[in-house]
Amino acid sequence: MKRTLIGAIAVAGLAQFVAMPAYAAPTTDPVKALQAQLGQGKAVNLRATAKVTFKAGQVATSALDGTVGFGPRGPVASDVAHTLQYSPALLRTMKKTAPAETEALQEGPVRMLSSGGVSYVSGPVVDQALPPGTSWVRYRKVVQPPSNLVVEALDPATLKTLVAGRTSWKDGILKGSVKAGKLAKVSKPFAAFYGTRFTAKRDGKIGYTIWFGDKGLVRRIAAKAVLPIDKSTVQVESDTRYTDWGREVTVLLPLEGDVIDRTEVKDETPAQVPGIWN
């Protein structure tokens, strides 16, 4: 049966105030601190949660846990596992539309290995489609799963925009806001995930808080967005914590013999990479 998925910088030294500014300027540039961590073979661990509210009572929540690998300009690969839960009202709707897939998504975590626009998926949601001897379903032309469902703090251009949009910055905690249309113009991860069709009349609002560590690196980011979707709006919240910056690791992709392409089992697997992180 064919199934379709529905879906901070802790100031390095006390910041000095001059003529009582609106916020305290840090001594470390967080964008430069991030760029110093980038490079082949380097990575960071993360734990993230997300909540998507489609309308009153219809809510999907998810947790993500794993590792993101870097290239010279930002994230290029990831090895993550995520779980997904639905509110009772949304679950009833999902079961009417895609009952088997909905059940499978709630049975256990979906594990994804992603690199170069390709994701390899394993877990209950694809297990029944796997021929003997295979463990992964390959999805092509997909977006790299973000570390945060609203704003990708691991992307230098995105982080630069978030820092520029600050409304306060004190004791290592930065708070700010940005319009979705503005962020889509500078953040490739955000544009790839949410598109670029924001206008003055149909724009989105994003608020965020960033906690920085003593080396100027992001240790946590929490964001909340209200975004236009079709003729309605959706509310997205996401909270991510980063640890083990600078660890040396390479995300290893499955061997070809362990993989089957999604086109070969398209009637038995979700049309898109499952989960709200894709």
C-alpha positions as CSV (number, residue, x, y, z in Angstrom):
1,M,0.0,0.0,0.0
2,K,1.4,3.3,-1.0
3,R,1.8,5.6,2.0
4,T,2.5,9.4,2.0
5,L,3.8,11.3,4.9
6,I,1.7,14.3,6.2
7,G,3.1,15.4,7.6
8,A,26.0,32.3,25.3
9,I,28.8,33.2,24.1
10,A,29.5,33.4,27.8
11,V,31.4,36.7,27.7
12,A,35.1,36.0,27.9
13,G,35.6,38.4,30.7
14,L,33.0,40.8,32.1
15,A,31.5,43.0,29.4
16,Q,32.2,46.7,29.8
17,F,29.5,49.3,29.6
18,V,30.1,52.5,27.9
19,A,27.5,55.3,28.2
20,M,25.0,52.7,29.3
21,P,24.4,50.8,25.9
22,A,21.3,48.8,25.3
23,Y,23.3,45.6,25.5
24,A,26.7,44.5,26.6
25,A,29.1,43.8,23.7
26,P,31.0,40.5,24.1
27,T,34.8,40.2,23.6
28,T,34.5,37.1,21.3
29,D,32.8,37.1,17.8
30,P,30.5,34.0,17.8
31,V,30.6,33.7,14.0
32,K,34.4,33.6,14.0
33,A,34.2,31.1,16.9
34,L,31.9,28.9,14.8
35,Q,34.1,29.2,11.7
36,A,37.1,28.1,13.7
37,Q,35.3,24.8,14.4
38,L,34.5,24.1,10.7
39,G,36.5,21.6,8.6
40,Q,36.4,18.1,7.3
41,G,36.4,15.5,10.1
42,K,35.2,17.9,12.8
43,A,31.8,17.6,14.4
44,V,29.5,18.5,17.3
45,N,26.9,16.5,19.3
46,L,23.4,17.7,19.7
47,R,20.1,17.0,21.5
48,A,17.0,18.9,20.3
49,T,13.3,19.0,20.7
50,A,10.6,20.5,18.5
51,K,6.9,21.2,18.6
52,V,4.8,22.0,15.6
53,T,1.2,23.3,16.2
54,F,-0.9,23.2,13.1
55,K,-4.1,24.4,14.8
56,A,-5.7,24.2,18.2
57,G,-5.3,20.6,19.5
58,Q,-3.3,19.4,16.5
59,V,0.3,19.2,17.7
60,A,3.3,17.1,16.7
61,T,6.4,16.8,19.0
62,S,9.8,15.3,18.2
63,A,13.1,14.8,19.8
64,L,16.4,14.6,17.9
65,D,19.8,13.2,19.2
66,G,23.0,12.7,17.2
67,T,26.1,14.2,15.6
68,V,26.5,16.8,12.9
69,G,29.7,16.7,10.8
70,F,31.2,19.8,9.3
71,G,32.8,20.9,6.1
72,P,34.7,24.2,5.6
73,R,31.5,26.2,5.3
74,G,29.1,24.5,7.7
75,P,27.2,21.2,8.3
76,V,27.7,18.6,5.5
77,A,26.6,15.4,7.1
78,S,24.7,14.0,10.1
79,D,23.9,10.8,12.0
80,V,20.8,11.4,14.0
81,A,17.9,9.5,15.6
82,H,14.5,11.1,16.2
83,T,11.2,10.2,17.7
84,L,7.8,11.6,16.9
85,Q,4.5,11.9,18.8
86,Y,1.1,13.3,17.9
87,S,-1.6,14.9,20.0
88,P,-4.8,12.8,20.2
89,A,-6.6,15.1,17.7
90,L,-3.8,15.1,15.2
91,L,-3.3,11.3,15.7
92,R,-6.9,10.7,14.7
93,T,-6.4,12.7,11.5
94,M,-3.2,11.0,10.7
95,K,-4.6,7.5,11.2
96,K,-7.4,8.3,8.7
97,T,-4.9,9.4,6.1
98,A,-1.9,7.1,6.6
99,P,-2.6,4.6,9.4
100,A,0.3,2.1,8.9
101,E,2.9,4.9,8.6
102,T,1.5,6.7,11.6
103,E,1.8,3.6,13.7
104,A,5.3,2.8,12.6
105,L,6.5,6.4,13.3
106,Q,5.4,6.0,16.9
107,E,6.8,2.5,17.4
108,G,10.4,3.6,17.6
109,P,13.1,6.1,16.5
110,V,13.9,6.9,12.9
111,R,17.6,6.8,12.3
112,M,19.0,9.0,9.5
113,L,22.4,9.2,8.0
114,S,22.6,12.2,5.7
115,S,25.2,13.6,3.3
116,G,25.3,15.4,0.0
117,G,21.5,15.6,-0.5
118,V,21.0,11.9,0.3
119,S,19.5,10.4,3.5
120,Y,19.6,6.8,4.5
121,V,16.7,5.8,6.8
122,S,16.2,2.8,9.1
123,G,13.6,2.0,11.7
124,P,10.0,0.6,12.0
125,V,8.7,3.1,9.4
126,V,10.7,1.3,6.6
127,D,11.4,-2.1,8.1
128,Q,8.6,-4.0,6.4
129,A,9.9,-2.8,3.0
130,L,13.5,-4.0,3.5
131,P,14.5,-7.1,1.5
132,P,16.6,-9.6,3.3
133,G,20.2,-8.4,3.8
134,T,19.4,-4.7,3.7
135,S,19.0,-2.3,6.6
136,W,18.5,1.1,5.0
137,V,16.3,2.9,2.5
138,R,18.0,5.6,0.5
139,Y,16.2,8.9,-0.2
140,R,17.7,11.2,-2.9
141,K,17.4,15.0,-3.4
142,V,16.6,15.7,0.3
143,V,17.5,18.6,2.6
144,Q,20.1,18.1,5.3
145,P,18.2,17.8,8.6
146,P,18.7,21.0,10.6
147,S,20.0,20.9,14.1
148,N,17.2,23.3,15.1
149,L,13.8,23.2,13.4
150,V,13.6,27.0,13.3
151,V,17.1,28.4,13.0
152,E,20.3,26.6,12.1
153,A,22.9,28.1,14.5
154,L,25.6,25.9,12.9
155,D,25.4,27.9,9.6
156,P,27.7,31.0,9.8
157,A,25.4,33.2,7.6
158,T,22.4,32.3,9.8
159,L,24.3,32.9,13.0
160,K,25.5,36.2,11.8
161,T,21.9,37.3,11.1
162,L,20.8,36.1,14.5
163,V,23.5,38.1,16.2
164,A,22.7,41.2,14.2
165,G,19.0,40.9,15.2
166,R,19.7,40.9,18.9
167,T,17.5,43.0,21.2
168,S,19.6,42.2,24.3
169,W,22.9,40.5,25.1
170,K,24.0,40.1,28.7
171,D,25.8,37.5,30.8
172,G,26.3,35.2,27.8
173,I,22.6,35.2,26.8
174,L,21.5,36.8,23.6
175,K,17.8,37.5,22.7
176,G,16.5,38.7,19.4
177,S,14.0,38.5,16.6
178,V,13.9,38.4,12.8
179,K,11.3,38.3,10.1
180,A,11.1,35.0,8.1
181,G,11.4,36.8,4.8
182,K,14.7,38.4,5.9
183,L,16.1,35.2,7.2
184,A,15.2,33.3,4.1
185,K,17.3,35.7,2.0
186,V,20.5,34.9,3.9
187,S,20.0,31.5,5.5
188,K,20.2,28.6,3.0
189,P,19.1,26.0,5.6
190,F,16.0,28.1,6.5
191,A,15.1,28.7,2.8
192,A,15.6,25.1,1.9
193,F,13.3,24.0,4.7
194,Y,10.6,26.7,4.6
195,G,10.9,28.2,1.2
196,T,11.3,31.9,0.2
197,R,7.7,33.0,-0.6
198,F,7.4,35.4,2.2
199,T,5.9,38.9,1.5
200,A,5.1,42.0,3.5
201,K,1.6,40.7,3.9
202,R,2.5,37.1,4.5
203,D,5.7,37.1,6.5
204,G,6.6,35.1,9.5
205,K,8.0,36.2,12.9
206,I,10.8,34.4,14.7
207,G,12.0,35.0,18.2
208,Y,15.1,33.3,19.7
209,T,17.4,33.1,22.7
210,I,21.0,31.9,22.4
211,W,23.3,30.8,25.3
212,F,27.0,31.0,24.5
213,G,29.9,29.1,26.1
214,D,33.2,30.5,27.3
215,K,34.8,30.1,23.9
216,G,32.1,32.0,22.0
217,L,30.4,28.8,20.8
218,V,26.7,28.3,20.9
219,R,25.8,25.8,23.7
220,R,22.0,26.2,23.4
221,I,19.5,27.9,21.2
222,A,15.7,28.1,21.7
223,A,13.5,29.6,19.0
224,K,9.8,30.1,18.3
225,A,8.3,31.0,14.9
226,V,4.8,31.7,13.5
227,L,5.0,31.0,9.8
228,P,2.4,31.3,7.0
229,I,1.6,28.0,5.4
230,D,-0.9,28.0,2.5
231,K,-3.9,30.0,3.8
232,S,-3.2,29.4,7.5
233,T,-0.2,29.6,9.9
234,V,1.8,27.1,11.8
235,Q,3.7,27.6,15.0
236,V,7.1,26.0,15.3
237,E,9.2,25.8,18.5
238,S,12.6,24.2,18.8
239,D,15.3,23.9,21.5
240,T,18.8,22.6,20.8
241,R,21.8,21.9,23.0
242,Y,25.3,21.5,21.6
243,T,28.1,19.6,23.3
244,D,31.6,18.2,22.5
245,W,32.5,21.0,20.0
246,G,35.6,20.1,18.0
247,R,35.3,16.4,18.3
248,E,37.0,14.6,15.5
249,V,34.6,12.2,13.7
250,T,33.5,11.3,10.3
251,V,29.9,10.4,9.6
252,L,30.1,7.0,7.9
253,L,27.4,6.1,5.3
254,P,26.0,2.6,4.9
255,L,27.7,0.1,2.5
256,E,26.0,-0.2,-0.8
257,G,25.0,-3.8,-0.2
258,D,23.1,-2.7,2.9
259,V,21.0,-0.2,1.0
260,I,17.9,-0.3,-1.2
261,D,16.8,2.8,-3.1
262,R,13.4,4.2,-2.2
263,T,12.3,4.0,-5.9
264,E,12.5,0.2,-5.6
265,V,10.1,0.1,-2.6
266,K,8.1,3.3,-3.3
267,D,4.7,1.5,-2.7
268,E,5.8,0.4,0.8
269,T,7.6,3.4,2.2
270,P,6.8,7.1,2.8
271,A,7.1,9.3,-0.2
272,Q,9.4,11.6,1.7
273,V,12.0,11.1,4.5
274,P,9.7,10.5,7.5
275,G,9.5,12.9,10.4
276,I,9.0,16.6,11.0
277,W,12.8,17.2,10.7
278,N,12.6,16.8,7.0
